[in-house]
Amino acid sequence: MKLHIKPNNEVSLKWSMMRTLILCWVLPLTLLTIIVLNFVYRNLNQQTEQAIINSTEKAVEISLSRMQDSITASKNASYLPTIRERYNQFLLDQNKRQLYDTITRFLSQQYRFDDRFLSTMLMFTDDPQNVYYTYSNKYMSTYSNVQYFKRHVLAQVMEISKELDTKVRFIPFDSRVYMVRNLMTPNFEPYAVIVMELNNESVFESIGTIWGYEEGTIYKNGSFLWGSDNNEYLSRYDTITDRSIYYKNSNGSYVYKTLKFNQDVLTFVAKLNNDVILYEMDALRYIVILSIPLLFAFVLIVFRFFHRKITKPIFHLISAAHKISDGNYGTQIQGIQGSQEFSFLGEAFNSMSLKLKHQFEQIYLEELALKDARIMALQSQINPHFLNNTLEIINWEARLMENYKVSGMIEALSTILGATMNRKQQQHIPLAEELSYADAYFFIISTRLGERFQVIKDIDESLLQVPVPRLIIQPIIENAVEHGMNAQNQGIVTLHIFSKEDKLYIEVRNLGELTAKDKERIDALLSDDYNADNERSTSLGIRNVNRRLKIIYGNDCGLSIKSDKDGSTVSTIIVKLNKTNTDK
């Protein structure tokens, strides 16, 4: 069945587009412009004030919510029994090491990755000089934060804690804000003090979203808490208000809100930049005035553009697509006009049409080849399964003979064999599982070479659950061992795994610098057009790893092998962290 196009269809599309532009764009925009011109000069100031007040209300709400969330998070130290139970046990066994490990681990698990806290410290009331702590490297916090607390804040905190009872207090110190609370026994007696250094950028960052914001300050009970310590702000903003109040004088514009929060009176004050506010008002006025004469000219330009650049090329593409849908594979579009993009689409369409025709012609042969491949695949699975079962029998025999060294070798070999068999048909596995295959290979090599072979690992454990393609590390390690051993079969292999931005980096380092011939061979082996039919299995392994990574993640990932300035060879695998992998 062939598609017939009426000659007047293109004209119909043209006038349909014109009606749509007039009814849905020109008329509404013209009316809106007239309304804005009559309305904006009478109500712009009121709208600006309302926008400032609304943004202030929202900013204060978010900041209070973050402060309340910080208080809630700090209660985990009280509600969870870990600290109290470990401390009671310490009173019995006096095991300071166990107490330190438990408290530090608890603080790290609860607060290290919380973006509201830069550092968290805990002191027991009977030994306040012994500070247990954690801090977040992710949010620009270091051990210096803890040192600063010990030198300048600790003594003041311990004095304040005596009056806190079960309340929470926020304490400013220089540009830092600390949150202090007591940990109580069941008899409501304090036995420890927990202190959180707030991440000001996280907790109070919403204040900067106030429209026209220039600088801001937060006061607590009439005393400075955070921001620009300018006491002249507080003199007129000390009364609790239901909503934010906008105030303007010769010195500038201000917005403030005073409210009660956890038995404290908080005052949020923001100084606004008049230039920003007036600039937006002037810009709106000029945009409205200039939009009217430009509107009609732009309509004509858009209409002509759509007709020449889009309507006609799309008509040709649709006609050709209908022909292919009718079974006319290989249909070509001749001389499509419009733009470079549509010219490219036309060429791509012609290419895909020819490829589609070719694919249909080859489908019968491919079906036959697929049947043969399935038979060969079934046959190839027999020997690995047989070998795996045989290894299990030998392993049991070795254990019965108490030859655990042989047993360990067999288990490592079985692990590698299981990885290659891939019974679950998983294309991606956690990094931890991939490392188990590398460990099995390391065990076999270490058993064979003894002390002549060393393995050094530096692995970021937070990345162990990252999904990676199967069997990308072991071939690279095997290549490093093969080329990194000296004449006495001695060598060191270093495995370093870390992340940077959106990439996972796996570095395998071995002794020995690449020669010019080695570099030339590696460049050829990792290129796309290299014929690797006569290569050894090791070379095929690193080539296969590189090609799989580029297919899955793109050309910015893959494998590189280079010499470093220390005279070692470094093989680097790059995997995208944000790539979604699904096991099939």
N, C-alpha and C positions, 0 to 999 in steps of 0.2 A: 504494500500500500504506500503510495507516494503522497507527500505533503504538498498541497497547492495553496499558495499565498496570494490573496487578492491584492491588486495594485494599490488600493486606497487604504490599506492597513497602516502604512507608514504615516499618512496624513492624519489618520484617526489617532495614532499615538501622539503625534505632534500637538494636536489641539487638546487632547486629553491632558497632556502635560501643561499646556498653557492654562487651561481651566483650573488645574490643581494649584499652580503657582499663584493665580489671582485670588481664588477663593480661600486657600489655606495659608497663604503667606502675605500677599500684597495687601489685601483688604484688612485682615486682622492686624498686621504690623502698622499700617497707616492709622487705623483707629487707635491703636495702643499708643502710637507716637503722639497724636493730638491730645489724648487724655493725660499722658505723662507731662506734656508741655504745660497744660493748665493746672496740673496737680503738684508737680515737683517743687515749684517755687514757694507754694503755700505750706507744704507739709514736709519738706526735705529735712528741716532741722528736727522736727518731731520724730521722723523716722530714724534719723541718725541717733538721736538720744535713745530711742527704744531699742535700736540695734545694739548700742553700747550696753544698755542695761541688760538686755537678754544675754549677750555674750558674757557679761560679768556674772549673771546668775548661773549660767551653765558652767563657767570656769570655776566659780566658788563651789558649786555642787560637786564637780569632778574632784576638786582638791580635797574637799571634806570626805568624799567617798574613799579617796586614796589614803587619807589619814586614818579613817575608820578601818579600812582593810588592813592597814599596818598594825593597828591595835589588835584586830582579830587574829592576825597571823602571830603576833607575839604571845597570844594566849595558848598556843600549842605547847609552849614550854611548860605551862601549868597543867593543861588538860591531859596531855600525854604523860604517862607515868615514868618515862625513861629516866629523866633527870632525878626525880625524887627517889625512885627505887635504887638507882646506882649510888646515889649519895648515902642512903640508909645502909646499903651494903658496905660502902667505904668506911662508915663509922664502925663497922664490925671488923673488917679485914684490913683496913688501912692500906689498901692497894691503890697507890696514887696513879700508877701507870694505867690500870684498868679504868679508873675514874676519868683520867685525861682522855683516853681513847674513846670511851663511851660518850662523854659530853661533847667532845670535838666532832665526832661523827654525827651526833644528833643535830648539832648546830649547823653543820655543813648540809645535811640532808634537808633540813627545814628552811634554811634561810640563804644559803650560798647563791642559789639561782633565782632568788626573788628580786625582781628589778626595783623594788621599793627600798632595799637596804644595801648600803655600801659595805657595812661591816656589822657584826653582831658579837657582843661580848657578854660573858656571864661570870659573876663572882659569887662565891659562897660567903655568907656574912661572917663566919668564923675564920676565914682566910681571904680577905678582900684583895690582897696583893697578888694572889695567884689568879690570873685572868685567862679564862677559856674563850676562844674566839674562832671566828671564821670570817672571810671577806670574799668579795666577788671580783675576780679579775675581769670578768666580762664587762663590768660597768666602771672601769677605770679606778678600781680600788686596789690597794696593795697593803702590804704589812705596815707601811708607814701610817695608815689610818689607825691601826691598832696601837702603834707606838705613840702617836699623838694623843690618843685617848688615855693611855697610861700616864703620860707625863702631865697633861693639862686638865683632864676632865675627871679622872677616876676619883680623886679625893672629894670633889664637889658632889659627884653622883652618890657616893656612899653616905654623905651627910643628908642629902635630899631623901634618900631611900628610907631613912629612919622615920620620916614624917608621912610617907606615902600610904602606908597601910595597903589597901587593895587597889588604889587609884593608879592612873597612868599620867605621867607628866612629860611634856615636851620641853627640852632645855636647849636654848641657842648657845653656841660657843664659836666666836668669830663668824665664819660663813657656814658653819656646820650646825645641824639640828639633830639632837639625840632624843630618843624616846625611852623612858625609864619606867620599869614596873618591878614589883617584888614577886617572888615565888613563895607561896605560903604553904605551911604544913596543914594537915587536916584541922589543927587547933587554931588556924589563922595566925600563926606566928611566922614571920619572914625568915627563910633560911638561905635565900639566894636573891641576887639582883640581876636582871637581864636588861641590857642596854643595846638599842639598835641605832646606828647612825643612818639617818634617812638619806635616800638618794633624792636630793632636791630637784634634780631635773625630771625625775619620774613623778614624785608626789606633788610638786608645786608647778609643774610645767604648764598646766592648763591656764594659769594666771596670764601667761604670755599670749594666750589666744584672744584676750579681750581686744575688741576692735580699737585700733589706734594706740595700742599699748606701747608705752615708752619705758616705764619702770614701775615696780610695784613693791609693796611692803605688807607683811602680816604681823599684827600685834596680838599678844596673848595677855589678857588682864592688864592692858595698858603698858606692857613691856614688849620690846622688840623681839620678834621670833625669827623672821626670815625676810630677805630682800634688801632694799635700800634703807639703811637705818637713818631716816629723816624724821625727827620728832615733830616737826612742824605739821606733818600730815595728821598726826593723832589728835591735835588740839581741838578739831571740830568734828571728829568722827568717833565719839565715845558713847553714843546712844544706840541701843539695839534697834534694828530696823527690820520691817517685814520684807523689804525687797531692796535691791541696790538703788543708790541715789546718785544722780549725775549732777555735778557742780562745775561751774565755769566762772573764772575770774580773770583779772588782767595777767596773772602769772601762768595761766594755762587752764586745761580742763582736767577734772578728776572724777573718778567714780569710786564709791566705797560701799561696803556692806559690813554691818556689825551683827553678830549672832552669838548664841550660846552653844558651846560644843563640849560635851563631857565635863560639865561643871566649870568650864572655863569660858571667858568671853573673848572671841576672836574677832579681829577687825581686819578686813581685806581692803587695801587702798591701792589704786592704780592711777598713775599719772599718764595722761593721754597726749599724743603728739598731734597738735592742731594742724600742722602742715599735712599730715596724712589724711585727716578727716576732710579738710577743705579741698585737698587735691582730688579726692574721690568725688566730692560734690561737683567741682568744676569739670572733671572728666565726664561725669554723667550728663551735664548740661550740653557740652560740646558734641558728645556722641548723639544725643537726641536731635540736636539741630542739624547736624551733618547727615544724619541717616535718611532724611526725607528726600533731598534731591538725588542722593546716590541710589536710593531704593529702586526707582524705576529703570535707571540705566542698568543696574545690576540684573534686574529681571530679564531684560533683553539679552544681555551677555550670557546669562546662565542658560536661557532657552536655546540660544544658538550653539552654545557649547554642548549641551546635552544632545541636540539633534545631530551635529557633525561627529562628535567624539564618542557618543555612547549608543544613541538609538540605531543608527545605520549599522555599525559594527555588530551590535547584539542581534539585529535582524539576520545578518549573514551567519552568525554562529548558531542561532536557533534553527535556521533552515538546514544547515549541515548536520546538526545533532539529530533532527527528525529523520534525515536520510539514513544515518547510522542506526537509529532505533528501528527502521524498517528493514534492516539487514544489509544495507549497502556499505559493508565494511571497506575502508580504504578511501572513502569520500574526501575530496580535497577542496579547500576554500581558496579561491583565486583572487589575488589583489585586494585583500581586506584593507580598508582605509579607516583612519580615525586618530590613532595615536601610536606611539612606540609600544605602549602596553598591549593594545589590541593587536598590533602587528605581531608582537611576541606570542600572544594567545593564539592567533591564527596559525603561526608556524608550529607552536606546540600542539595545537589541535590536529594539524596535518600529520605531524610526527606520531602522535598517539593513535590516530586513525590507521596509519600504516602498520604500527606495532600491533594494534588490535587485530588487524587482518592477519598478520604473520602469526600471532599467538593462536588464533583459531585454526590456522593451517597446521600448526605444530601440536595441537592438543591431543590428537590421536597417538602420535609417536610418544608424547610425554606420558600418556596413560600407560602405554606398554612399558616404558622405562620405569615408571613408578611401581608397577607390579614386580618387575625384576628387583628393584631396590628393596622392596619390602621383604622379598624372599631372602636376599643377601643379609639384610639387617637381622632377620630372625636367626639365620645361621650364625652370624657374628656374635650373637648373644649367648650361644651355647657354651663356647669355650670360656669366656669370662666367668659365667655362673659356675661352671665345673671347677675352674681354678679357685674361685672364692671358697667353694665348699671344701675343696682339697686343703686349702690353707687353714681352714677352721679345724680340720681333723689333725693336721700337723701341729697346730697350736696346742690343742689338747694333749697330744702326745708329749710335746715339750714341757708343758706344765706338770704332767705326771712324772716326768723325769727330773723336775725341778730345775730345768734349764731356762731360767726366766729371761736371760739375755736373748736367746733364740725366740722365745715367746714374744718378747717386746718387738723384735724385728718383724715377726710374722704379723703382729697386730698392726704395726705401722704400714706394712706392705698392703694388708687387707684394707686399711683406711684409704690409701691411695687408689687401690683397685675399685673400691666402692664409689669414690669420687668420679672416676672415669666411666663407670657403668651408669650412674645417674638413674637409678631405678624409678625415682619419683618424677623424673622428667622436669626438674626445676631448672629454669634458665638463670635465676638469680637466687642467691642464698645470703644469709647474714655474714658479715665480715668475720665474725667469730668462727663460723663453720669453715670458711675458706682458709682461715689461719690454722685450723686443725689439720688440714691436708698438708700445709707447709711444715707444721710441727712433726708430722709423721715422716716427711722426707728428711727433715733435720735429724730426727732420731736415727734413721737408717745410715745417713752419712756420718754422724757422730760415732755410731757404733763401729762403723768400718774404719774410720781414721783415728778414733780415740782423741787424745789431747792435742793432736796436730790440727784439729778443726775446731774453731770457736764460732759461736753464734751470739750476736749482740742485738737485743731488741729494745726499741723505743716506740711504744704504741700508745696512742691516746685511747684509753679504755671507753671514753664516751662515744666512740665511733663503732664499737663492736657489733651493734645491731643494724648498722647501715647496710642495705642490700647492695651486693656487687655481683657481677657475672661470675659464673662458676669457673674454677680452674684458670685464674689469671695470675696468681702469685707463684704457684709451684713451678711452672715452666721457667719463670724468670730466675727463681732461686737456683734451679738446676743449671741454668746457663751460667750464673755467677759462680757456682761451685766448680763447674767444668773449666772455666777460663780464669778463675781466681786462685788456683792452687799453684804453688811454686814447684821447683824441681824436687823438693823433699816431701811433696804432698802435704804441705802446710798452708793454712789459709784462714782468713777471718771473713765472715759474712755478716753485714749489719742490716737489720730490717727496721726501717723508720716509717711510721704511719701517722699522718697528721692531716688536718683540714685547713684550708685557707679560702676565705670567701665562700663560693658555692662549689668548691672542688675538694675531692678526697685525693691525697697524694700518698702513694706507696713507693718508698725508695728502697732499693736493694743495692748495697754497696759491697764491692769486693776489691781486693788488692790487685794492683796491676793497671798500668795505663794503656789506653788503646793506641795502637800504631795507626799510621796513615792508611795502611792496607785494611786494618780492622774497621776503621771508620767508613771506608768506601764500601766494604762488604755489608756493614750494618745498614747504611743508607739504601743500598740496593735491596736488601732483604725486607726492609720496612716499606718500600715503595709499592704502589698499586700494580705496576706493570711488570713485576719481576717474575720470572719463571722458576718456581721453587720445586719442580718435579724431582730433581736429583739431590735435594738438600737432606741433611740428617734430621732425625726427629727433634733434636734440641732446637735447631734453627727453625724448623717448621713450627715448633711450639711458640717461640717468641713472635714469629710472623702472624700466627693465628690469633694470639692475644691482641696484637695491635689492630688487626683487621676487625675483630669482634668489637672492640671498644669504639672504634670509629663508626661502625655501622650503628651501634646502639646509641651513642652519645653525640656523634658529630666529630668534625675534624679538629675541634679544640681539645679533644681528649685522645687518649691512646698511649703508646709506649715510646719512650726515648732512651737511648743508651749513649752516655757521654763520659768523658774524663773530667775530673775536677782538678782544682789547683793543688791538691794533696797527692796527686799521682794515683788516685783510685778510679775505678770504673763505677758509675752510678747509673742504674736502670730505674727509670721513674715511670710509674703507672698513674695516669690521671683519670678520675671518674667523677662525673657530676653528682653532687649530693642531692640536688632537687629533681633528679630524674625519677619518675614513678616506674617501678619495675613490678611486673605481675608474673607469678609463676604459672606456667601453663602445663 
